[in-house]
Amino acid sequence: MILIVESGSTKADWVLIDSDGIKCCFKTKGWNIMLLEEEEMLFRLNQLSELEPYISLVKSVYFYTPGVSIDSAVVSLDQMLHNKFCNADVFVESDLLAAARSVYQGSPLFVSILGTGSNTAFYDGEELEQTSPSLGYILGDEGSGASLGKQLLKAYLYKTMPEDLYFEFSKSYSISKESVLKSVYTQEAPNRFLASYVPFLVANKNHVFVQSLVSKQFDSFIQTHLKSNLVISDYSIAFVGSVAFLFQDILLDLCMKYALKISHFNQSPIQGLVNYHYLNEKINRQ
């Protein structure tokens, strides 16, 4: 039996598969191990009652998460998973590898995540080459849900958004400068807080202000993480994540403008990962 965990900063998908297919699946809050303390990770792991009947049967754990560049966090999570699943081999991998494995169809390609955060790498089916660093929601994450939410909140608090949109936002959310600053600077998971305003942008995606805001952020992402690569025009790009999926019309226009080839949009990697690991498990048994 194999446990697959595909996590972003906002949500995580957990799937148990055996030789007959999916045995159990559920969702939890996201695990970004760069932002979680060890005590919090252990607490969350011990709350997963859905897994209890299967713990001794799990032979492999594939845990895909943001934050794997922090070695100490990877070591902590790896040890917790080993302690929980005593009979299993444990692999803690990046969310970027999860995205790449979920969309790979035999030909090398670029993979771009646009969800709560953003990231890009080149994948040839074996090696993942990250061509520009991921700097997180403060310094980077161009085009991400966190970045879009930040721009939206700035426009609201500065009162630079159009009057009609300002009115709609005021009806939808009861916020103040103080509450926003507290959430961003003192509360847990500020990137998730910022990305929580993306649904408002989706609901108003036909508004010219929203289209301009999203387009500028996507353009920054393309310039920083795609156009900067000298071979970007030689390969297609797969976009993974809810932000890319929900605003794919804007991304399509921009990629057409820059003569970039899109292979497809994938809102969530989990089904592709199930297919990937199920196929590998069948091959290994032969």
Buried (B, 14 or more C-beta within 10 A) or exposed (E): BBBBBBBBBBBBBBBBBBEEEEBBBEEBBBBBBBBBEBEEBBEBBEEBEEBEEBBEBBBBBBBBBBBBBEEEBBEBBBEBBEEBBEEBEBEBBBBBBBBBBBBBEEEBBBBBBBBBBBBBBBBEEEEBEBBBEBBBBEEBBBBBBBBBBBBBBEBBBEEEBEEEBBEBBEEEBEBEEEEBEEBBEEEEBBBBBBBBBBBBBBEBBEBEBBBEBBBBBBBBBBEBBBBEBEEBEEBBBBBBBBBBBBBBEBBBEBBEEEEBBBBEBBBBBBBBBBEBBBEEBEEEEE
